[in-house]
Amino acid sequence: MASRRTGTDVKATLARDEKTVPAPSNIAPAVPSYVIWKLLSFSFAMITLPISSYFFTLNHLYNGNTTFAGATAAIMANVVLIAYIIVAMKEDQSERLEEEERNKKSL
């Protein structure tokens, strides 16, 4: 069963809340800026590289064969994706190694 609050309890709680000083707000981004730039650059590459490779190979390399030009564009999209995965894995490994070094120094 719920307990009943009296008016003095509520007033005392409100008085305590008014006396506390609010902590300064943290306006730092949740993700570091280099991660955002890396994502934007790979996104740009994912858009431009396959399209440009398609039209370049269509007109200059395969002389109008759209099948081979499309396959080249698909391969280039996969190259960008694999490159992003490799860069992300290396970044994750470097963060793990830095944390292990900090743990060694603290011991």
C-alpha distances in whole Angstrom, upper triangle without the diagonal:
4,6,9,13,16,19,21,18,19,23,23,22,24,27,27,27,30,32,31,35,34,36,39,39,40,43,44,45,43,46,49,52,54,52,52,56,56,54,56,59,59,57,60,62,61,62,65,67,66,68,70,71,72,74,76,77,77,80,81,81,80,83,80,79,75,74,75,74,70,70,71,68,66,67,67,63,62,64,62,59,60,61,57,56,58,58,54,54,57,54,52,54,55,51,51,54,53,50,52,54,51,50,53,54,51,52
4,6,9,13,16,17,15,16,19,20,18,21,23,23,23,26,28,28,31,31,33,36,36,37,40,42,42,40,44,47,49,52,50,50,53,54,52,54,57,57,55,59,61,59,60,63,65,65,66,69,70,70,72,74,75,76,78,80,80,79,81,79,78,74,73,74,72,69,69,70,67,65,66,65,62,61,63,61,58,59,60,56,55,57,56,53,53,55,53,50,53,54,50,49,53,52,48,50,53,50,49,52,53,49,50
4,6,10,13,14,12,13,17,17,16,19,21,21,22,25,26,26,30,30,32,35,35,37,40,42,43,41,45,48,50,53,51,51,55,55,54,55,59,58,57,60,62,61,62,65,67,67,68,71,72,72,75,76,77,78,81,82,82,82,84,81,80,76,75,76,75,72,72,72,69,67,68,67,64,63,65,62,60,61,61,58,57,59,58,54,55,57,54,52,54,55,51,50,54,52,49,51,53,50,49,52,53,49,50
4,7,10,12,10,11,14,15,15,17,19,20,21,23,25,26,29,29,32,35,35,38,40,42,43,42,46,48,51,54,52,52,55,56,55,56,60,59,58,61,63,62,63,66,68,68,69,72,73,73,75,77,78,79,81,83,83,83,85,82,81,77,77,78,76,73,73,73,70,68,70,69,65,65,66,64,61,62,63,59,58,61,59,56,57,59,56,53,56,56,53,52,55,54,51,53,55,52,51,54,54,51,52
4,7,8,6,7,11,11,11,13,16,16,17,20,21,22,26,26,29,32,33,35,38,40,41,40,44,47,49,52,51,50,54,55,53,55,58,58,57,60,62,61,62,65,67,67,68,71,72,73,74,76,78,78,81,82,82,82,84,82,81,77,76,77,75,72,72,73,70,68,69,68,64,64,66,63,60,62,62,58,57,60,58,55,56,57,54,52,55,55,51,51,54,53,49,52,54,50,49,53,53,49,51
4,5,6,7,9,10,11,13,15,16,17,19,21,22,26,27,30,33,34,37,39,42,43,42,46,49,51,54,53,52,56,57,56,57,60,61,59,62,65,64,64,67,69,70,71,73,75,75,77,79,80,81,83,85,85,85,87,84,83,80,79,80,78,75,75,76,72,71,72,71,67,67,68,66,63,65,65,61,60,62,61,57,58,60,57,55,57,57,54,54,57,55,52,54,56,52,52,55,55,51,53
4,5,5,6,9,10,11,12,14,16,17,19,21,24,25,28,32,32,35,38,41,42,42,45,48,50,53,52,51,55,57,55,56,59,60,59,61,64,63,63,66,69,69,70,72,74,75,76,78,80,80,82,84,84,84,86,84,83,79,79,80,78,75,75,75,72,70,72,70,67,67,68,65,63,64,64,61,60,62,61,57,58,60,57,55,57,57,54,54,57,55,52,54,56,53,52,55,55,52,54
4,5,5,6,9,10,10,12,14,15,17,19,22,24,27,30,32,35,37,40,42,41,45,48,50,53,52,51,55,56,55,56,60,60,59,62,64,64,64,67,69,70,71,73,75,75,77,79,80,81,83,85,85,85,87,85,84,80,80,81,79,76,76,76,73,71,72,71,67,68,69,66,63,65,65,61,60,62,60,57,58,60,56,54,57,57,53,53,56,54,51,53,55,51,51,54,53,50,52
4,5,5,6,9,10,11,12,14,16,17,21,22,25,28,29,32,35,38,39,39,42,45,47,50,49,49,52,54,52,54,57,57,56,59,62,61,61,64,66,67,68,70,72,73,74,76,78,78,81,82,82,82,84,82,81,78,77,78,76,73,73,73,70,68,69,68,64,64,65,62,60,62,61,58,57,59,57,54,55,56,53,51,53,53,49,50,52,50,47,50,51,48,47,51,50,47,48
4,5,5,6,9,10,11,12,15,16,19,20,23,26,27,30,33,35,37,36,40,43,45,48,47,46,50,51,50,51,54,55,54,56,59,58,59,62,64,65,65,67,69,70,72,73,75,76,78,79,79,80,82,79,79,75,75,75,73,70,71,71,67,66,67,66,62,62,63,60,58,60,59,56,55,57,55,52,53,55,51,50,52,52,48,49,52,49,47,49,51,47,47,50,50,47,49
4,5,5,6,9,10,11,13,15,18,19,23,26,27,30,33,36,38,37,41,43,45,49,48,47,50,52,51,52,55,56,55,57,60,60,60,63,65,66,67,69,71,71,73,75,76,77,79,80,81,81,83,81,80,77,76,77,75,72,72,72,69,67,69,67,64,64,65,62,60,61,61,57,57,59,57,53,55,56,53,51,54,53,49,50,53,50,48,50,52,48,48,51,50,47,49
4,5,5,6,9,10,11,13,17,18,21,25,26,29,32,35,37,36,40,42,45,48,47,47,50,52,51,52,55,56,55,57,60,59,60,63,65,66,67,69,71,72,73,75,76,77,79,81,81,81,83,81,81,77,77,77,75,72,72,72,69,67,68,67,63,64,64,61,59,60,60,56,56,58,56,52,54,55,51,50,52,51,48,48,51,48,46,48,49,46,45,49,48,44,47
4,5,5,6,9,10,11,15,16,19,22,23,26,29,32,34,33,37,39,41,45,44,43,47,48,47,48,52,52,51,54,56,56,57,59,61,62,63,65,67,68,70,71,73,74,76,77,77,78,80,78,77,73,73,73,71,68,69,68,65,64,65,63,60,60,61,58,55,57,56,53,52,54,52,49,50,51,48,46,49,48,44,45,47,45,42,45,46,43,43,46,45,42,44
4,5,5,6,9,10,13,14,18,21,22,25,28,31,32,32,36,38,40,44,43,42,45,47,46,47,50,51,50,53,55,55,55,58,60,61,62,64,66,67,68,70,72,73,74,76,76,77,78,76,76,72,72,72,70,68,68,68,64,63,64,62,59,59,60,57,55,57,56,52,52,54,52,49,50,51,48,46,49,48,45,46,48,46,43,46,47,44,44,47,46,43,45
4,5,5,7,9,12,14,18,21,22,26,28,31,34,34,38,39,41,45,44,44,47,49,48,49,52,53,52,54,57,57,57,60,62,63,64,66,68,69,70,72,74,75,76,78,78,79,80,79,78,75,75,75,72,70,70,70,67,65,66,64,61,61,62,59,57,58,58,54,54,56,53,50,52,53,49,48,50,49,46,47,49,46,44,47,47,44,44,47,46,43,45
4,5,5,7,10,12,15,19,20,24,27,29,32,31,35,37,39,42,42,42,45,47,46,47,50,51,50,53,55,55,56,58,60,62,63,64,66,67,69,70,72,73,75,76,76,77,79,77,77,73,73,73,71,68,68,68,65,63,64,62,59,59,60,57,55,56,55,52,51,53,51,48,49,50,46,45,47,46,42,43,46,43,40,43,44,40,40,44,42,39,42
4,5,6,9,10,13,16,17,21,23,26,28,28,32,34,36,39,39,38,42,43,43,43,47,48,47,49,52,52,52,55,57,58,59,61,63,64,65,67,68,70,71,72,73,74,75,74,73,70,69,70,67,65,65,64,61,60,61,59,56,56,57,53,52,53,52,49,48,50,48,45,46,47,44,42,45,44,40,41,44,41,39,42,42,39,39,43,41,38,41
4,6,8,10,13,16,18,21,24,27,29,29,33,35,37,40,40,39,42,44,44,44,47,49,48,50,53,53,53,56,58,59,60,61,63,65,66,67,69,70,72,73,74,74,76,75,74,71,71,71,68,66,66,66,62,61,62,60,57,58,58,55,53,55,54,50,50,52,49,46,48,49,45,44,47,46,42,43,45,43,41,44,44,41,41,44,43,40,43
4,6,9,13,15,18,21,24,27,30,30,34,35,37,40,40,40,43,45,44,45,48,50,49,51,54,54,54,57,59,60,61,63,65,66,67,69,70,72,73,74,75,76,78,76,76,72,72,72,70,67,68,67,64,63,63,61,58,59,59,55,54,55,54,51,51,52,50,47,48,49,45,44,46,45,41,43,45,42,40,42,43,39,40,43,41,38,41
4,6,9,12,15,18,21,24,26,27,30,32,34,37,37,37,39,41,41,42,45,46,46,48,50,51,51,54,56,57,58,60,61,63,64,65,67,69,70,71,71,73,74,73,72,69,69,69,67,64,64,64,60,59,60,58,55,55,55,52,50,52,51,47,47,48,46,43,44,45,41,40,42,41,38,39,41,38,36,39,39,36,36,39,38,35,38
4,6,9,12,15,18,21,24,24,28,29,31,34,34,34,37,39,39,39,42,44,43,45,48,48,49,51,53,55,56,57,59,61,62,63,65,66,68,69,69,70,72,71,70,67,67,67,64,62,63,62,58,57,58,56,53,53,53,50,48,50,49,45,45,46,44,41,43,43,39,38,41,39,36,37,39,36,34,37,37,34,35,38,36,34,36
4,6,9,12,15,18,20,21,25,26,28,31,31,31,33,36,35,36,39,40,40,42,44,45,45,48,50,51,52,54,55,57,58,59,61,63,64,65,66,67,69,67,67,63,63,63,61,59,59,58,55,54,54,52,49,50,50,46,45,46,45,42,42,43,41,38,40,40,36,35,38,37,33,35,37,34,32,35,36,32,33,36,35,33,36
4,6,9,12,15,17,18,22,23,25,28,28,28,31,33,32,33,36,38,37,39,42,42,43,45,47,49,50,51,53,55,56,57,59,60,62,63,63,64,66,65,65,61,61,61,58,56,56,55,52,51,52,50,47,47,47,44,42,43,42,39,39,40,37,35,36,37,33,32,35,33,30,31,33,30,28,32,32,29,30,33,31,29,32
4,7,9,12,15,16,20,20,22,25,26,25,28,30,30,31,34,35,35,37,39,40,41,43,45,47,47,49,50,52,54,54,56,58,59,60,60,62,64,62,62,59,59,59,56,54,54,53,50,49,50,47,45,45,45,41,40,42,40,37,37,38,35,33,35,35,31,31,33,32,28,30,32,29,28,31,31,28,29,33,31,29,32
4,6,9,12,13,17,18,19,23,23,22,25,27,27,28,31,32,32,33,36,37,37,39,41,43,44,45,47,49,50,51,53,55,56,57,57,58,60,59,59,56,56,55,53,51,51,50,47,46,46,44,41,42,42,38,37,39,37,34,34,36,33,30,32,33,29,29,31,30,27,29,31,28,27,30,31,28,29,32,31,29,33
4,6,9,10,13,14,16,19,19,19,22,24,24,25,27,29,29,30,33,34,35,37,38,40,41,42,44,46,47,48,50,52,53,54,54,55,57,56,56,53,53,52,50,48,48,47,44,43,43,41,38,39,38,35,34,35,34,30,31,32,29,27,29,29,25,25,28,26,23,25,27,24,23,27,27,25,26,30,28,27,30
4,6,9,12,12,13,17,17,16,19,21,21,22,25,26,26,27,30,31,32,34,35,37,38,39,41,43,44,45,47,49,50,51,51,53,54,53,53,50,50,50,47,45,46,44,41,41,41,38,36,37,36,33,32,33,32,28,29,31,28,25,28,28,24,25,28,26,23,26,28,25,24,28,29,26,28,31,30,29,33
4,6,9,9,10,14,14,14,16,18,19,19,22,24,24,25,28,29,30,31,33,35,36,37,39,41,42,43,45,47,48,48,49,50,52,51,51,48,48,47,45,43,43,42,39,38,38,36,33,34,33,30,29,30,29,25,26,27,24,22,25,25,21,21,24,22,19,22,24,22,21,25,25,23,25,28,27,26,30
4,5,7,8,11,11,10,13,15,15,16,19,20,20,22,24,25,26,28,30,32,33,34,36,37,39,40,41,43,45,45,46,47,49,48,47,44,44,44,41,39,40,38,35,35,35,32,30,30,30,27,26,27,25,22,23,24,21,19,22,22,19,19,22,21,18,21,23,21,21,25,25,23,25,29,28,27,31
4,7,9,12,11,11,14,15,15,16,19,20,20,22,24,25,26,28,30,31,33,34,35,37,39,40,41,43,45,45,45,46,49,48,47,44,44,43,41,39,38,37,34,33,34,32,29,29,29,26,24,25,24,21,21,23,20,17,20,20,17,17,20,19,16,19,21,19,19,22,24,22,23,27,27,26,29
4,6,8,7,7,11,12,11,13,16,16,17,19,21,21,23,25,26,28,30,31,32,34,36,36,38,40,42,42,42,43,45,44,44,41,41,40,37,36,35,34,31,30,30,28,26,26,25,22,21,22,21,17,18,19,16,14,17,17,14,14,17,16,14,17,19,18,18,21,22,21,23,26,26,26,29
4,6,6,7,9,10,11,13,15,16,17,19,21,22,23,25,26,28,30,30,32,34,36,36,38,40,41,41,41,43,45,44,44,41,41,40,38,36,36,34,31,31,30,28,26,26,25,22,21,22,20,17,18,19,15,14,16,16,12,13,16,15,13,16,18,16,17,20,21,20,22,25,24,25,28
4,5,5,6,9,10,11,12,14,15,16,18,20,21,23,24,26,28,28,30,32,33,33,35,37,39,39,39,41,43,42,42,39,40,38,36,34,34,33,30,30,29,27,25,25,24,21,21,22,20,17,18,19,16,15,18,17,14,16,19,17,15,19,21,19,20,23,23,23,25,28,27,28,31
4,5,5,6,9,10,10,12,14,15,16,18,20,21,22,24,26,26,27,30,31,31,33,35,37,37,37,38,41,40,40,38,38,36,34,32,32,30,28,28,27,24,22,23,21,18,18,19,16,14,16,16,12,12,15,14,11,13,16,14,14,17,18,17,19,22,22,22,24,27,26,27,30
4,5,5,6,9,10,11,12,14,15,16,18,20,21,23,25,25,26,29,31,31,32,34,36,36,36,37,40,39,39,36,36,34,32,31,30,28,26,25,25,22,20,21,20,16,16,17,15,11,13,14,11,9,13,13,10,11,15,14,13,16,18,17,18,21,22,22,24,27,27,28,30
4,5,5,6,9,10,10,12,14,15,17,18,20,22,23,24,25,27,29,30,31,33,35,35,35,37,39,38,38,35,35,34,31,30,30,28,25,25,25,22,20,21,20,17,16,18,16,13,15,16,13,12,16,16,13,15,18,17,16,20,22,21,22,25,26,25,28,30,30,31,34
4,5,5,6,9,10,10,12,14,15,16,17,20,21,22,23,26,27,27,29,31,33,33,33,35,37,36,36,33,34,32,30,29,29,27,24,24,24,21,19,20,19,15,16,18,15,12,15,16,13,13,16,16,14,16,19,18,18,21,23,22,23,26,27,26,29,31,31,32,35
4,5,5,6,8,10,11,12,14,15,16,18,20,21,22,24,26,26,27,30,31,31,31,33,35,35,34,32,31,30,28,26,26,24,22,21,21,18,16,17,16,12,13,14,11,9,12,12,9,9,13,13,11,14,16,16,16,19,21,20,22,25,25,26,28,30,30,32,34
4,6,5,6,9,10,10,12,14,15,17,19,20,21,23,25,25,27,29,31,31,31,32,34,33,33,30,30,29,26,25,25,23,20,20,20,17,15,16,15,12,11,13,12,8,11,13,11,10,14,15,13,15,18,18,17,20,22,22,23,26,27,27,30,32,32,33,36
4,6,5,6,9,10,11,12,14,16,17,18,20,22,23,24,26,27,29,29,30,31,33,32,32,29,29,28,26,24,25,23,20,20,20,17,15,17,16,13,13,16,14,11,14,16,14,13,17,18,16,18,21,21,21,24,26,25,27,29,30,30,33,35,35,36,39
4,5,5,6,9,10,11,11,14,16,16,17,20,21,21,23,25,27,27,27,29,31,30,30,27,28,27,24,23,23,21,18,19,18,15,14,15,14,10,12,14,12,10,14,15,12,13,17,17,16,18,21,20,21,24,25,25,27,30,30,31,33,35,35,37,39
4,5,5,6,9,10,10,12,14,15,16,18,20,20,22,24,26,26,25,27,29,29,28,25,25,24,22,20,20,18,16,16,15,12,10,12,11,7,8,11,9,7,10,12,10,11,15,15,15,17,19,20,20,23,25,25,27,29,30,31,33,35,35,37,39
4,5,5,6,9,10,12,13,14,16,17,19,20,22,23,25,26,26,27,29,28,27,24,25,24,21,19,20,18,15,15,16,13,11,13,13,9,9,13,12,10,13,15,14,14,17,18,18,19,22,23,23,25,27,28,29,31,33,33,35,37,38,39,42
4,5,5,6,8,11,11,12,14,16,17,18,20,21,23,23,24,25,27,26,26,23,24,23,20,19,20,18,15,16,16,13,11,14,14,10,12,15,13,12,15,17,16,16,20,21,20,22,25,25,25,28,30,30,31,34,35,35,38,40,40,41,44
4,5,5,5,8,10,10,11,14,15,15,17,19,21,21,21,23,25,24,24,21,22,20,18,17,17,15,12,13,13,10,9,11,10,7,9,12,11,10,14,15,14,16,19,19,19,21,24,24,25,28,29,29,31,33,34,35,37,39,40,41,44
4,6,6,7,9,11,11,13,15,16,17,19,21,21,21,22,24,23,22,20,20,19,16,15,15,13,10,10,11,8,6,9,9,6,8,11,11,10,13,15,15,15,18,20,20,22,24,25,26,28,30,30,32,34,35,36,38,40,41,42,44
4,6,7,7,9,11,12,13,15,16,17,19,20,21,21,23,22,21,19,19,19,16,14,16,14,10,11,13,10,8,12,12,10,11,15,14,14,17,19,18,19,22,23,23,25,28,28,29,31,33,33,35,37,38,39,41,43,44,45,48
4,6,5,6,8,10,11,12,14,15,17,18,18,19,21,20,20,18,19,18,15,14,15,13,10,12,13,10,9,13,13,11,13,16,15,15,18,20,19,21,24,24,24,27,29,29,30,33,34,35,36,39,40,40,43,44,45,47,49
4,6,5,6,8,10,10,12,14,16,16,16,17,19,19,19,16,17,16,13,12,13,10,8,10,10,7,7,11,10,8,11,14,13,14,17,18,18,20,22,23,23,26,28,28,29,32,33,34,36,38,39,40,42,43,44,46,48
4,6,5,6,9,10,10,12,14,15,15,15,17,16,16,13,14,13,10,9,10,8,4,7,8,5,6,9,10,9,11,14,14,15,17,19,19,21,23,24,25,27,29,30,31,33,35,36,38,39,41,42,44,45,46,48,50
4,5,5,6,9,10,11,13,14,15,15,16,15,15,12,14,13,10,9,11,10,7,9,11,9,9,13,13,12,15,17,17,18,21,22,23,24,27,28,28,30,32,33,34,36,38,39,40,42,44,45,47,48,49,51,53
4,5,5,6,8,10,11,12,13,14,15,15,15,13,15,14,10,11,13,10,8,12,13,10,11,14,14,13,16,18,18,19,22,23,23,25,27,28,29,31,33,33,35,37,38,39,41,43,44,45,47,49,49,51,53
4,6,5,6,8,10,10,10,11,13,13,13,12,13,11,8,9,10,7,6,9,10,7,10,13,12,12,15,17,17,18,21,22,22,24,27,27,28,31,32,33,35,37,38,39,41,42,43,45,47,48,49,51,53
4,6,5,6,9,10,10,10,12,11,10,8,10,9,5,6,8,7,5,9,10,9,11,14,14,14,17,19,19,21,23,24,25,27,29,30,31,33,35,35,37,39,40,41,43,45,46,48,49,51,52,54,56
4,6,5,6,8,10,10,10,9,11,9,12,11,7,9,12,10,9,13,14,12,14,17,17,17,20,22,22,23,26,27,28,29,32,33,33,36,37,38,40,42,43,44,46,48,49,50,52,53,54,56,58
4,5,6,6,7,9,10,10,12,11,13,12,8,11,13,10,10,14,14,12,15,18,17,17,20,22,22,23,26,27,27,29,31,32,33,35,37,37,39,41,42,43,45,47,48,49,51,53,54,55,58
4,6,5,5,6,8,8,9,9,11,8,6,9,10,8,9,12,12,12,14,17,16,17,20,21,22,24,26,26,27,30,31,32,33,36,37,38,40,42,42,44,46,47,48,50,52,53,54,56,58
4,6,6,5,6,5,6,6,9,8,5,8,11,9,10,13,14,14,16,19,19,20,22,24,24,26,28,29,30,32,34,35,36,38,40,41,42,44,45,47,49,50,51,53,55,56,57,59,61
4,6,7,5,6,9,10,13,11,9,12,14,13,13,17,18,17,19,22,21,22,25,27,27,28,31,32,32,34,36,37,38,41,42,43,44,47,47,48,51,52,53,55,57,58,59,61,63
4,6,6,8,10,12,14,12,10,14,15,13,14,18,17,17,19,22,21,22,25,26,26,28,31,31,32,34,36,36,38,40,41,42,44,46,46,48,50,51,52,54,56,57,58,60,62
4,6,8,9,11,12,9,8,12,13,11,13,16,15,15,18,20,19,21,24,24,25,27,29,29,30,33,34,35,36,39,40,40,43,44,45,46,49,50,51,53,55,55,57,59,61
4,6,5,8,9,7,7,11,11,10,13,15,15,16,19,20,20,22,24,25,26,28,30,30,32,34,35,36,38,40,41,42,44,46,47,48,50,51,52,54,56,57,59,61,62
4,6,9,11,10,9,13,14,14,15,18,19,19,21,23,23,25,27,28,29,31,33,34,35,37,39,39,41,43,44,45,47,49,50,51,53,55,56,58,59,60,62,64,66
4,6,9,9,8,11,13,13,14,17,18,18,20,23,23,24,27,28,29,31,33,34,35,37,38,40,41,43,44,45,47,49,50,51,53,55,56,58,59,61,62,64,66
4,6,6,6,9,10,11,13,15,16,17,19,21,22,23,25,26,27,29,31,32,34,35,37,38,40,41,43,44,46,47,49,50,52,53,55,56,58,59,61,62,64
4,6,5,6,8,10,10,12,14,15,16,18,20,21,22,24,26,27,29,30,31,33,35,36,37,39,41,42,44,45,47,48,50,51,53,54,56,57,59,60,62
4,5,5,6,9,10,11,12,14,15,17,18,20,21,23,24,26,27,29,30,32,33,35,36,38,39,41,42,44,45,47,48,50,51,53,54,56,57,59,61
4,5,5,6,9,10,10,12,14,15,16,19,20,21,22,24,26,27,29,30,31,33,35,36,37,39,41,42,43,45,47,48,49,51,53,54,55,57,59
4,5,5,6,9,10,11,12,14,15,17,19,20,21,23,25,26,27,29,30,32,33,35,36,38,39,41,42,44,46,47,48,50,52,53,54,56,58
4,5,5,6,9,10,11,12,14,16,17,18,20,21,23,24,26,27,29,30,32,33,35,36,38,39,41,42,44,45,47,49,50,51,53,55,56
4,5,5,6,9,10,11,12,14,15,16,18,20,21,22,24,26,27,29,30,32,33,35,36,38,39,41,42,44,45,47,48,50,51,53,54
4,5,5,6,9,10,10,12,14,15,16,19,20,21,23,24,26,27,29,30,32,33,35,36,37,39,41,42,43,45,47,48,50,51,53
4,5,5,6,9,10,11,12,14,15,17,19,20,21,23,25,26,27,29,31,32,33,35,36,38,40,41,42,44,46,47,48,50,52
4,5,5,6,9,10,11,12,14,16,17,18,20,21,23,25,26,27,29,31,32,33,35,37,38,39,41,43,44,45,47,49,50
4,5,5,6,9,10,10,12,14,15,16,18,20,21,22,24,26,27,29,30,32,33,35,36,37,39,41,42,43,45,47,48
4,5,5,6,9,10,10,12,14,15,17,18,20,21,23,24,26,27,29,30,32,33,35,36,38,39,41,42,44,45,47
4,5,5,6,9,10,11,13,14,16,17,19,20,21,23,25,26,27,29,31,32,33,35,37,38,40,41,43,44,46
4,5,5,6,8,10,11,12,14,15,16,18,20,21,23,24,26,27,29,30,32,33,35,36,38,39,41,42,44
4,5,5,6,9,10,11,12,14,15,17,18,20,21,23,24,26,27,29,30,32,33,35,36,38,39,41,43
4,6,5,6,9,10,11,12,14,15,16,18,20,21,23,24,26,27,29,30,32,33,35,36,38,39,41
4,5,5,6,9,10,11,12,14,15,17,19,20,21,23,25,26,27,29,31,32,33,35,37,38,40
4,5,5,6,9,10,11,12,14,15,17,18,20,21,23,24,26,27,29,31,32,33,35,37,38
4,5,5,6,9,10,11,12,14,15,17,19,20,21,23,25,26,27,29,31,32,33,35,37
4,5,5,6,9,10,11,12,14,15,17,18,20,21,23,25,26,27,29,31,32,33,35
4,6,5,6,9,10,11,12,14,15,17,18,20,21,23,25,26,27,29,31,32,34
4,5,5,6,9,10,11,12,14,15,17,18,20,21,23,25,26,27,29,31,32
4,5,5,6,9,10,11,12,14,15,17,19,20,21,23,25,26,27,29,31
4,5,5,6,9,10,11,12,14,15,17,19,20,21,23,25,26,27,29
4,5,5,6,9,10,11,12,14,15,17,19,20,21,23,25,26,28
4,5,5,6,9,10,11,12,14,15,17,18,20,21,23,25,26
4,5,5,6,9,10,11,13,14,15,17,19,20,21,23,25
4,5,5,6,9,10,11,13,14,16,17,19,20,21,23
4,5,5,6,9,10,11,12,14,15,17,19,20,22
4,5,5,6,9,10,11,12,14,15,17,19,20
4,5,5,6,9,10,11,12,14,15,17,19
4,5,5,6,9,10,11,12,14,16,17
4,5,5,6,9,10,11,12,14,16
4,5,5,6,9,10,11,12,15
4,5,5,6,9,10,11,13
4,5,5,6,9,10,11
4,5,5,6,9,10
4,5,5,6,9
4,5,5,7
4,5,5
4,5
4
